[in-house]
């Protein structure tokens, strides 16, 4: 149980970090339903898709770094509860990231998907 919790505490963050780096290196070229930051808003047109996926990839890299460091710290402080706490932090981080990305899309693009003039 001890080593498994330690491994899981590191693996969550590390996998998200690796996915984020792959996403940065190989962003989805075209709007699709399989790979990328897929919301109704991000799939409105190609320009929004490209912008949203750049934000999404960066969000995953940062979240992966935070979760990896936080996972080690949490394991040291609360080894038996580390996985549950880290899952909660991961879900919270993704929720905040999605909110932030959608806020950026609303800031720079109108409801029809056209760039706002203040960009």
Secondary structure as UniProt FT lines:
FT   HELIX           2..25
FT   TURN            40..43
FT   HELIX           46..77
FT   TURN            79..81
FT   HELIX           82..108
FT   TURN            111..112
FT   TURN            117..118
//
